[in-house]
Amino acid sequence: MTDSSGSPSQEWKDAYEASPLREGPFETMSGIPLDAVYGDAEFPGQFPYTRGIHASMYRSRFWTMRMFAGFGTAEDTNARFKELLRAGGTGLSTAFDMPTLMGRDSDDEWALGEVGRAGVAIDTLDDMTDLFADIDLGGVSTSMTINGPAAILFAMYVAVAENSGVDRSRLAGTLQNDVLKEYQAQKEYIFPPRPSMRLVTDVVSFTTEQMPRFNPISISGYHIREAGSTAAEELAFTLANGFAYVEAGVAAGLSVDEFAPRLSFFFNSHIDFFEEIGKFRAARRIWARWLSERYGAVDERSMKCRFHTQTAGVSLTAQQPEVNIARVAMQAMAAVLGGSQSLHTDSYDEALALPSEKAARIALRTQQVVAHESGVASVADPLGGSDYVEWMTNEMERQAEEIFAHLDDIGNGSILEGVYAGIDNGYFVGTIADSSYRFERAVNAGQRIIVGVNDFTDGSDDQTELLQIDQETENIQLKRLAETMQQRNDEIVEESLSVIRRAAADSSTNLVPPLIEAVRARATEGEIVHALTDIFGTYVEAAIV
């Protein structure tokens, strides 16, 4: 594995020895010493990073155990955050309720019955302050899963941190802010694609200049897969969106190496174990090659595909929900063997309701068992070199490249324009729908077995204690919102909204600073969205026949 000729193996050895290592022992349960990596063709931490983005991988540190949490009021979710941190979680990940995701305040008529149901309700800066009360935002990284109104929630987060004495330059975390996949799969869009991309690139420019530790976009294949795509489609659509954001950043005046090192990805870890591992390995290789060869990146950090993984919510079953613990464990293992930097494990009761505290703790403990008991974190890419795994990696890459070629063609040499065209002509939506249909037909025909659903169904009547969100939660949130609006200075709020309208109409003005000032004035999320729609308009998806 080592020689003195300057071969890649020697380069890897030098990089490994320069890496700080966590405390071992790096040996099997029986005491057999383990090398950090096996094989002699390619090594982790070396271009194109198929085997991992760091030379030492998990020998230096485990992946971030970032549990997704959010329900009810900000105070409810704050308590869950603290419980997860006490239980050994190493990062926070915020789930927002549907009104918040759609840019609507809790008192909007369309929000009735949805407040706090599928995540935490956030209307104003006061809510965001309560959400992170007594949590050191300078010491913990926070992920926020929000897209259409992402810039507004990001502005609130920055304001909360600074109000608590944490300078924005110290903030670490990730804003999902991946609006392209909304038009393709998740449908939580507000504005048309091009002005939405303006908001995205404004956040990228702002963080590039002022927040070097913060990831401004988490390019998300997770929701594409949840909508029914294949693994290769998830891989290709996600990376294509990544290329589109690169092109948009360059068009906004940034050089690739200024912002690409802070782009991150978010993949689904589904149930087909080896297919998922091949997908993760292919993602790193493709991203490295495209950033280097097509977009001219020189900084190796730009070429490293860093990604968070979540186990597949769509694979969870309402029938025999405790069997989901086994599914999640298998999916978590695939994510780790695939080299994920961050991981969320779903709770076994999520097909029925928001996670209960018990179920969330078991999900976190699943990651801890993988990390501390299974031994898989002692060796980088332990399945690398397997004929099957290498073939699967190559096959994932081959299928993805076919899709890139199609998008490049319909975009006349631009992936960004190809993505816009694919949104407009229904390519993404239609492809995902076809894949979902084929899978469901196979399940309904019994060609694919879902344990507890279409076979092995005894025991499906077992009862599970669920987390309940009642009407009182909505009443509390409405009262909170009314109090904030009563106490604020409406003239200052209206002026801040006017500034946002003027900034939105001037493409040379970055929208993030006026958004921060507006949330400081206690403008609500919904009011800011309305101000932006006055300039940007709203998006209505065209029917595809």
ZISUL-V801592 format. One record per residue. N is the residue number from 1. PHI is phi as a letter, one per 40 degrees, with the letter a starting at -180 (none if undefined). Layout:
# ZISUL-V801592
n=N phi=PHI
n=N phi=PHI
This chain:
# ZISUL-V801592
n=1 phi=none
n=2 phi=b
n=3 phi=a
n=4 phi=b
n=5 phi=c
n=6 phi=g
n=7 phi=c
n=8 phi=d
n=9 phi=c
n=10 phi=c
n=11 phi=c
n=12 phi=c
n=13 phi=c
n=14 phi=c
n=15 phi=c
n=16 phi=c
n=17 phi=c
n=18 phi=c
n=19 phi=c
n=20 phi=c
n=21 phi=b
n=22 phi=c
n=23 phi=c
n=24 phi=c
n=25 phi=c
n=26 phi=c
n=27 phi=a
n=28 phi=c
n=29 phi=d
n=30 phi=c
n=31 phi=g
n=32 phi=c
n=33 phi=c
n=34 phi=b
n=35 phi=c
n=36 phi=c
n=37 phi=a
n=38 phi=b
n=39 phi=h
n=40 phi=b
n=41 phi=b
n=42 phi=a
n=43 phi=b
n=44 phi=c
n=45 phi=g
n=46 phi=b
n=47 phi=d
n=48 phi=c
n=49 phi=g
n=50 phi=d
n=51 phi=c
n=52 phi=h
n=53 phi=c
n=54 phi=b
n=55 phi=c
n=56 phi=c
n=57 phi=f
n=58 phi=c
n=59 phi=c
n=60 phi=c
n=61 phi=a
n=62 phi=c
n=63 phi=d
n=64 phi=c
n=65 phi=c
n=66 phi=b
n=67 phi=c
n=68 phi=c
n=69 phi=a
n=70 phi=i
n=71 phi=a
n=72 phi=g
n=73 phi=c
n=74 phi=c
n=75 phi=c
n=76 phi=c
n=77 phi=c
n=78 phi=d
n=79 phi=c
n=80 phi=c
n=81 phi=d
n=82 phi=c
n=83 phi=c
n=84 phi=c
n=85 phi=c
n=86 phi=c
n=87 phi=c
n=88 phi=h
n=89 phi=c
n=90 phi=b
n=91 phi=a
n=92 phi=b
n=93 phi=b
n=94 phi=b
n=95 phi=b
n=96 phi=b
n=97 phi=c
n=98 phi=c
n=99 phi=d
n=100 phi=c
n=101 phi=c
n=102 phi=c
n=103 phi=g
n=104 phi=b
n=105 phi=c
n=106 phi=c
n=107 phi=c
n=108 phi=c
n=109 phi=c
n=110 phi=c
n=111 phi=c
n=112 phi=d
n=113 phi=g
n=114 phi=b
n=115 phi=c
n=116 phi=g
n=117 phi=c
n=118 phi=b
n=119 phi=i
n=120 phi=c
n=121 phi=c
n=122 phi=b
n=123 phi=b
n=124 phi=b
n=125 phi=d
n=126 phi=c
n=127 phi=c
n=128 phi=c
n=129 phi=c
n=130 phi=c
n=131 phi=c
n=132 phi=b
n=133 phi=d
n=134 phi=g
n=135 phi=b
n=136 phi=c
n=137 phi=c
n=138 phi=c
n=139 phi=b
n=140 phi=b
n=141 phi=c
n=142 phi=b
n=143 phi=b
n=144 phi=b
n=145 phi=c
n=146 phi=a
n=147 phi=b
n=148 phi=d
n=149 phi=c
n=150 phi=d
n=151 phi=c
n=152 phi=c
n=153 phi=c
n=154 phi=c
n=155 phi=c
n=156 phi=c
n=157 phi=c
n=158 phi=c
n=159 phi=c
n=160 phi=c
n=161 phi=c
n=162 phi=c
n=163 phi=c
n=164 phi=c
n=165 phi=g
n=166 phi=b
n=167 phi=c
n=168 phi=d
n=169 phi=c
n=170 phi=c
n=171 phi=c
n=172 phi=b
n=173 phi=i
n=174 phi=a
n=175 phi=b
n=176 phi=c
n=177 phi=f
n=178 phi=b
n=179 phi=c
n=180 phi=c
n=181 phi=c
n=182 phi=c
n=183 phi=c
n=184 phi=c
n=185 phi=a
n=186 phi=c
n=187 phi=g
n=188 phi=c
n=189 phi=b
n=190 phi=b
n=191 phi=c
n=192 phi=c
n=193 phi=d
n=194 phi=c
n=195 phi=c
n=196 phi=c
n=197 phi=c
n=198 phi=d
n=199 phi=c
n=200 phi=c
n=201 phi=c
n=202 phi=c
n=203 phi=c
n=204 phi=c
n=205 phi=c
n=206 phi=c
n=207 phi=c
n=208 phi=d
n=209 phi=c
n=210 phi=b
n=211 phi=b
n=212 phi=c
n=213 phi=c
n=214 phi=b
n=215 phi=c
n=216 phi=c
n=217 phi=a
n=218 phi=b
n=219 phi=c
n=220 phi=b
n=221 phi=c
n=222 phi=d
n=223 phi=c
n=224 phi=c
n=225 phi=c
n=226 phi=c
n=227 phi=c
n=228 phi=h
n=229 phi=c
n=230 phi=c
n=231 phi=c
n=232 phi=c
n=233 phi=c
n=234 phi=d
n=235 phi=d
n=236 phi=c
n=237 phi=c
n=238 phi=c
n=239 phi=c
n=240 phi=c
n=241 phi=c
n=242 phi=c
n=243 phi=c
n=244 phi=c
n=245 phi=c
n=246 phi=c
n=247 phi=c
n=248 phi=c
n=249 phi=c
n=250 phi=c
n=251 phi=c
n=252 phi=c
n=253 phi=h
n=254 phi=c
n=255 phi=c
n=256 phi=d
n=257 phi=c
n=258 phi=c
n=259 phi=b
n=260 phi=d
n=261 phi=c
n=262 phi=b
n=263 phi=c
n=264 phi=b
n=265 phi=b
n=266 phi=a
n=267 phi=b
n=268 phi=c
n=269 phi=b
n=270 phi=c
n=271 phi=c
n=272 phi=c
n=273 phi=d
n=274 phi=c
n=275 phi=c
n=276 phi=c
n=277 phi=c
n=278 phi=c
n=279 phi=c
n=280 phi=c
n=281 phi=c
n=282 phi=c
n=283 phi=d
n=284 phi=c
n=285 phi=c
n=286 phi=c
n=287 phi=d
n=288 phi=c
n=289 phi=c
n=290 phi=c
n=291 phi=c
n=292 phi=c
n=293 phi=c
n=294 phi=c
n=295 phi=b
n=296 phi=g
n=297 phi=c
n=298 phi=b
n=299 phi=c
n=300 phi=c
n=301 phi=c
n=302 phi=c
n=303 phi=c
n=304 phi=c
n=305 phi=c
n=306 phi=c
n=307 phi=a
n=308 phi=c
n=309 phi=b
n=310 phi=b
n=311 phi=c
n=312 phi=c
n=313 phi=d
n=314 phi=c
n=315 phi=c
n=316 phi=c
n=317 phi=b
n=318 phi=c
n=319 phi=c
n=320 phi=f
n=321 phi=d
n=322 phi=c
n=323 phi=c
n=324 phi=c
n=325 phi=c
n=326 phi=c
n=327 phi=c
n=328 phi=c
n=329 phi=c
n=330 phi=c
n=331 phi=c
n=332 phi=c
n=333 phi=c
n=334 phi=c
n=335 phi=c
n=336 phi=c
n=337 phi=c
n=338 phi=c
n=339 phi=g
n=340 phi=c
n=341 phi=c
n=342 phi=a
n=343 phi=a
n=344 phi=b
n=345 phi=b
n=346 phi=c
n=347 phi=c
n=348 phi=c
n=349 phi=c
n=350 phi=c
n=351 phi=c
n=352 phi=b
n=353 phi=a
n=354 phi=c
n=355 phi=c
n=356 phi=c
n=357 phi=c
n=358 phi=c
n=359 phi=c
n=360 phi=c
n=361 phi=c
n=362 phi=c
n=363 phi=c
n=364 phi=c
n=365 phi=c
n=366 phi=d
n=367 phi=c
n=368 phi=c
n=369 phi=c
n=370 phi=d
n=371 phi=c
n=372 phi=b
n=373 phi=b
n=374 phi=c
n=375 phi=g
n=376 phi=c
n=377 phi=c
n=378 phi=c
n=379 phi=b
n=380 phi=c
n=381 phi=f
n=382 phi=c
n=383 phi=c
n=384 phi=c
n=385 phi=g
n=386 phi=c
n=387 phi=d
n=388 phi=c
n=389 phi=c
n=390 phi=c
n=391 phi=c
n=392 phi=c
n=393 phi=c
n=394 phi=c
n=395 phi=c
n=396 phi=c
n=397 phi=c
n=398 phi=c
n=399 phi=c
n=400 phi=c
n=401 phi=c
n=402 phi=c
n=403 phi=c
n=404 phi=d
n=405 phi=c
n=406 phi=c
n=407 phi=c
n=408 phi=c
n=409 phi=c
n=410 phi=c
n=411 phi=c
n=412 phi=f
n=413 phi=g
n=414 phi=b
n=415 phi=c
n=416 phi=d
n=417 phi=c
n=418 phi=c
n=419 phi=c
n=420 phi=d
n=421 phi=c
n=422 phi=c
n=423 phi=c
n=424 phi=c
n=425 phi=c
n=426 phi=g
n=427 phi=c
n=428 phi=c
n=429 phi=d
n=430 phi=c
n=431 phi=c
n=432 phi=c
n=433 phi=c
n=434 phi=c
n=435 phi=c
n=436 phi=c
n=437 phi=c
n=438 phi=c
n=439 phi=c
n=440 phi=c
n=441 phi=c
n=442 phi=c
n=443 phi=c
n=444 phi=c
n=445 phi=c
n=446 phi=g
n=447 phi=c
n=448 phi=b
n=449 phi=c
n=450 phi=b
n=451 phi=d
n=452 phi=g
n=453 phi=b
n=454 phi=b
n=455 phi=a
n=456 phi=f
n=457 phi=c
n=458 phi=c
n=459 phi=g
n=460 phi=c
n=461 phi=c
n=462 phi=c
n=463 phi=c
n=464 phi=b
n=465 phi=c
n=466 phi=b
n=467 phi=c
n=468 phi=b
n=469 phi=b
n=470 phi=c
n=471 phi=c
n=472 phi=c
n=473 phi=c
n=474 phi=c
n=475 phi=c
n=476 phi=c
n=477 phi=c
n=478 phi=c
n=479 phi=c
n=480 phi=c
n=481 phi=c
n=482 phi=c
n=483 phi=c
n=484 phi=c
n=485 phi=c
n=486 phi=c
n=487 phi=c
n=488 phi=c
n=489 phi=c
n=490 phi=c
n=491 phi=c
n=492 phi=c
n=493 phi=c
n=494 phi=c
n=495 phi=c
n=496 phi=c
n=497 phi=c
n=498 phi=c
n=499 phi=c
n=500 phi=c
n=501 phi=c
n=502 phi=c
n=503 phi=c
n=504 phi=c
n=505 phi=c
n=506 phi=b
n=507 phi=c
n=508 phi=c
n=509 phi=c
n=510 phi=c
n=511 phi=c
n=512 phi=c
n=513 phi=d
n=514 phi=c
n=515 phi=c
n=516 phi=c
n=517 phi=c
n=518 phi=c
n=519 phi=c
n=520 phi=c
n=521 phi=c
n=522 phi=g
n=523 phi=c
n=524 phi=c
n=525 phi=d
n=526 phi=c
n=527 phi=c
n=528 phi=c
n=529 phi=c
n=530 phi=c
n=531 phi=c
n=532 phi=c
n=533 phi=c
n=534 phi=d
n=535 phi=b
n=536 phi=c
n=537 phi=g
n=538 phi=b
n=539 phi=b
n=540 phi=b
n=541 phi=c
n=542 phi=c
n=543 phi=c
n=544 phi=b
n=545 phi=c
